[in-house]
């Protein structure tokens, strides 16, 4: 059944695919498809917007992670430098401790030598060894060296 030209003009839709006019039956299907198309386009735009926001959030999070990584790298380098410094200080402390122990032993020997010199009990070997060119501390009465020197093999 063909509608009148007025009815056709009011109720028909131009089919963009076929570039033809469709009648009553096809117009409902096209209107429904067009409405669905608009809904899908709106959903697509909403999804694009969500994806764009999500991408922005991800970029911000990535920038934050990279900044934290840089901070962590700087801290790791600082920690490594501190560890090296601590190791160097430990080495220096060990050297100073060894030196202090040696000086303490030398002081003990010197005190013993001083007592022996004062009491006149210094043995003959010590008397001759102590008169080296390095001797700086001498007993005021006897002139014998009161210090211990390296290489003199003091007990």
C-alpha positions in Angstrom: 0.0 0.0 0.0 1.5 3.4 -0.9 0.9 6.4 1.3 -0.1 9.7 -0.2 2.7 12.2 -1.0 1.9 14.2 2.1 2.0 11.1 4.3 5.2 10.0 2.6 6.8 13.4 3.2 5.9 13.4 6.9 6.7 9.9 7.7 9.6 8.8 5.5 13.3 9.1 6.2 16.1 9.4 3.7 18.2 6.3 4.0 21.8 7.6 3.8 23.1 4.2 2.8 20.9 3.6 -0.2 20.0 7.3 -0.8 16.4 6.2 -1.2 13.2 7.0 0.6 11.7 4.3 2.7 8.1 3.9 3.6 6.3 3.4 6.8 7.8 0.0 7.7 11.4 1.0 7.1 11.1 4.4 8.7 10.6 2.9 12.2 13.6 0.7 11.8 15.8 3.6 10.6 14.6 5.8 13.5 15.3 3.1 15.9 18.8 2.5 14.4 19.5 6.2 14.4 18.6 6.5 18.1 20.7 3.5 18.9 23.5 5.0 16.9 23.3 8.3 18.9 23.2 6.3 22.2 26.3 4.3 21.1 28.1 7.5 20.1 27.3 9.1 23.5 28.6 6.0 25.2 31.7 6.0 23.1 32.3 9.7 23.9 31.9 8.9 27.6 34.3 6.0 27.4 36.8 8.2 25.6 36.5 10.8 28.3 37.0 8.1 31.0 40.0 6.7 29.2 41.5 10.2 28.8 41.0 10.8 32.5 42.5 7.4 33.4 45.5 8.1 31.1 46.0 11.4 32.8 45.9 9.7 36.2 48.3 7.0 35.0 50.8 9.6 33.7 50.6 11.5 37.0 51.2 8.2 38.9 54.1 7.3 36.6 55.7 10.8 37.1 55.3 10.3 40.9 56.9 6.8 40.7 59.8 8.2 38.6 60.3 11.0 41.2 60.3 8.5 44.0 62.8 6.3 42.1 65.1 9.3 41.7 64.8 10.0 45.4 65.5 6.4 46.2 68.5 6.4 43.9 69.9 9.5 45.5 69.4 7.9 49.0 71.1 4.7 47.8 74.1 6.7 46.6 74.2 8.6 49.8 74.0 5.4 51.8 76.8 3.8 49.8 78.9 6.9 50.4 78.2 6.7 54.1 79.1 3.0 54.2 82.4 3.7 52.5 83.0 6.5 55.0 82.2 4.2 57.9 84.5 1.6 56.5 87.3 4.2 56.2 86.7 5.4 59.8 86.8 1.7 61.0 90.1 1.2 59.3 91.5 4.5 60.8 90.2 3.5 64.2 91.8 0.1 63.9 95.1 1.8 62.9 94.8 4.3 65.8 94.0 1.5 68.2 97.0 -0.5 67.1 99.2 2.6 67.4 97.8 3.4 70.9 98.5 -0.2 72.0 102.0 0.2 70.7 102.5 3.5 72.5 101.0 2.0 75.7 103.5 -0.9 75.5 106.3 1.5 74.9 105.2 3.6 77.9 105.2 0.4 80.1 108.7 -0.5 78.9 109.9 3.1 79.4 108.5 3.2 82.9 110.3 -0.1 83.6 113.5 1.2 82.1 113.2 4.4 84.2 112.9 2.5 87.4 115.9 0.3 86.5 118.0 3.4 85.6 117.0 5.1 88.8 117.8 2.1 90.8 120.9 1.3 88.8 119.7 -2.1 87.6 119.8 -1.5 83.8 121.7 -4.3 82.2 124.8 -3.7 80.1 123.1 -4.6 76.8 120.5 -2.0 77.3 123.0 0.6 78.3 124.9 0.3 75.0 121.8 0.0 72.9 120.1 3.0 74.4 123.0 5.4 73.4 121.9 5.6 69.7 121.5 8.8 67.7 117.7 8.7 68.0 117.8 8.9 71.8 116.2 12.1 73.0 115.2 11.4 76.6 118.2 10.7 78.9 118.5 10.3 82.6 119.8 13.5 84.1 122.4 11.8 86.3 123.5 8.8 84.2 122.9 10.2 80.6 121.3 6.8 79.6 118.4 6.8 77.2 115.0 6.3 78.8 113.0 5.6 75.7 112.4 2.5 73.6 113.2 2.7 69.8 112.1 0.6 67.0 114.6 -2.0 65.9 116.2 -2.2 69.3 114.4 -5.3 70.2 113.3 -4.4 73.7 111.5 -7.1 75.6 
